[in-house]
Every structure is written in C-alpha cells, then in structure tokens.
Amino acid sequence: MKSAERVALYSILVKLIFASIKISFAVISQSVALLAESIHAVTDLISTGLVFLGLKISAHKSKTFPYGLYKVENFVALLIALLIFFAGFEILKEVFITPTPTEIGYLLLTIFVISFISILTLLWAQYEIKKAKEFNSPSLLADGRHFKIDFLSSMVVFCGLVGNYRGFNLDRPAAVILVVFIAKAGWEILKDSIKVLLDASFDFNTLDKIKNIIKNHNDVKAIKSLSGRNSGSFKFVEAEIELEVKDLKKAHSICDRIEASIKKEVSDVDKVMIHYEPLIKRTITYAVPIEDNEGKISDHFGKAPYIFLLKINRDNRNIIEKEIINNPYSSLDRQKGIKLAELLTSKNLDVLILREKLNGKGSGYVLQNEGIDIIQTERNVLEEVMTDFFSKILTNDKAHLPL
C-alpha cells in the first residue's frame, strides 16, 4: 500500500472513531447541535472513503486509459467540496432552525469529550495536510482541510454547550463564523479541482523553472512553445524546441537528457513530451582541405596544411566570406584528423568536401556526431570544385544545401 493510501485509510479510521463517539453522546445528551455535528461527521467519513477510493484507482493504467486515472483524485476532491458546502448548510439549518433542548444530559462530560475530540481533530488535520503536501495529493489536501472544518464545527458545538452551561446561547454567532470558513475552504477546493479537470495550465513559476531547465542544454537554440497541466498529483509537460543538430539519434539523446533533468528538478512529473525541429541556419559553412595556396585538394584530411572555408547565405545564396586557414595539427604524429575535425566543428562547419574516405576513422565519427555532411569528390583542384559544386549552390540548386 502506498503512503498516501495509508494516510487516507488512517483518516477513515480516525473519523469512524470520532463519528461513533459523537453519535453516542448525541443520543446520551439529547443535544440537537451535537446530533447535527454527528451527521456532519458521518458525511466526513463518506468523503474520506471517497478519498481512499480515488487514491486506490487513480494510478491504474489500461488500454482504455493509457495515461492513468489521475484525475479521479481531482474528481473526488470536487465531490468533497460539494460535501463541505452541504455540511455548512446542515450546520446552519440545525443551529438556526432546530430548537435546542432546554436541558442537556451529562453536560460537563459532553463538554469534556467534545473539547478533547476537537483538539485531536485539529492535530490530525495538521498532520494530514503536511502529508498531502509531501505526497502532492490534492484529495488528501482536500480531506485535511475538511478536518479543519470538522474542528471548527466541533468548536461550534463546544461553544453552544458551554453557553448552555453558562446560561447563554452562542450558537448563532459561532455558526455564522463557521459557515464563512466552510465556504472559503470549499471554494478553494472546488476552484482547484475544476482547473485541473478542465486542463488549466499549472502555475507560472513551475513553467518558468522548466523553461530554464531546457535552456540550460547548449544544443537547444529556441523554445517555440511550452505548456503543462496537472492531473491528480502528477504533472504533464509538453515542449516544442529547436535543436542545432541534424543527427536523429543525437536529437533523441538530447531530448532524453532534457526529460531526465525536468523529472529530477520538478517534483511529480509523470510525462514529458518534447517535439523537436532542427534549427535552420541562415549561414552555411563549407570546407575543403587543400595542399597549397594554388588550391590543390589534399588526399589526406588530417595532413592537409590548409583548409579553404566558404560561407554562403542560405536565403539569397550570396557568398558572405571566403578564407584559407592553417591546419595547426598537420604535423602531429597521432590524431591529427580528430583534432582538425574538432577545430572545424568549433567553426560551425556544415559541409566538408574532400577526396579521402573517412568511413571508420575517428575524424569521420567526430564530424558525423556533429551532423556535418561529408561529400567525397574526385576533383583535384579547388577551382574544379568551385565550378562543379559551388556554382550549383549559387544558382539555387537546393540539392547541394545541407538540411
């Protein structure tokens, strides 16, 4: 049995004991106010039974309900709110309409028992509300608030009994104060339940926290939309983001890490749905490894002393920048290709054109992991590549543009 269910079961036992005592003393003392409170106590017992039922079946998943029955808790909380309003009505009716007997039997003993039960009721209310917040259970929270109403209604009876003992009737003013508390507590529960049942978004602070968690991942370039809703004790999050990656496997890995971060830092998140789109870059960078300033294409990627870089505007296909940079790793004994691949990655490279095959090589893995397109050519000099390849780009041939 889960902890929240155990607390709800204990709550049923507590209310069963309190209701039995109140009914017994209502019969013994013949107090109409205490009889009304006994009816109220039985109503509480029924409502708490609904809480336990809601907790028991809310997490059940099936083919018909693949997302669980979490909203059963909120539906139960809604029923409790209606029962709270009904209890307030019954208290007013019994206090203002039903005549109080002139003599109440076992008056001092009844006053002592009601005061003792009132104290225990308040202590249990505080305990259940604390546990409800710990388990993030709306139905337990509603039941804890209901226990506070029980305390107030017991105090109404207590004041009436003491007033009777002193010769004063304090039932009416106490009842008016009590009904105000009842209405406020019932409205809060009713409002929260309806918001969840109608899929209202959860609070701004939680959404803002989730937004910051997503932004902390470097590959996320934009958050196009973010929404979230409560269902029972749990939260459901949906986000649409732009990623600066083209590799599908890597994109899935990033989304998995974002989901894990959200579930770790935000409590009671059941499901995170992330829709991602690759970031469409406005500037595309091409690279060609060359042997010299004359533009001879190198046969070996890592040993190439120079790299020709070309930046093109995706929209109008205009050349933004052309430059030749030195390869600072060409003289290394080992990992020169990997080092050069990392250097080009840092320059936001999109397409690498070269003669050498990089299949199965470390440099190839580095480039592919970053989603860089690798195009093999049989051309020998840069001028031929410019004529054969870049001229098609500049004449709006989309087949030569990276995704």
QUIDAJO-V368205 format. One line per field, one symbol per residue. ss: DSSP state (~ for helix, > for strand, _ for the rest). A space follows every 10 residues. Layout:
ss=???
This chain:
ss=__~~~~~~~~ ~~~~~~~~~~ ~~~~~~~~~_ _~~~~~~~~~ ~~~~~~~~~~ ~~~~~~~~__ __________ ~~~~~~~~~~ ~~~~~~~~~~ ~~~~~~____ ______~~~~ ~~~~~~~~~~ ~~~~~~~~~~ ~~~~~__~~~ ~~~~~~~~~~ ~~~~~~~~~~ ~~~~~~____ ~~~~~~~~~~ ~~~~~~~~~~ ~~~~~~~___ >__~~~~~~~ ~~~~~____> >>>>>>>>>> >__>>>>>>> >>>____~~~ ~~~~~~~~~~ ~~~~~___>> >>>>>>>>__ __>>>>>>>> _____>>___ _____>>>>> >>>_____>> >>>>>>____ _____~~~~~ ~~~~~~____ >>>>______ _~~~~~~~~_ __>>>>____ >~~~~~~~~~ ~~~~___~~~ ___
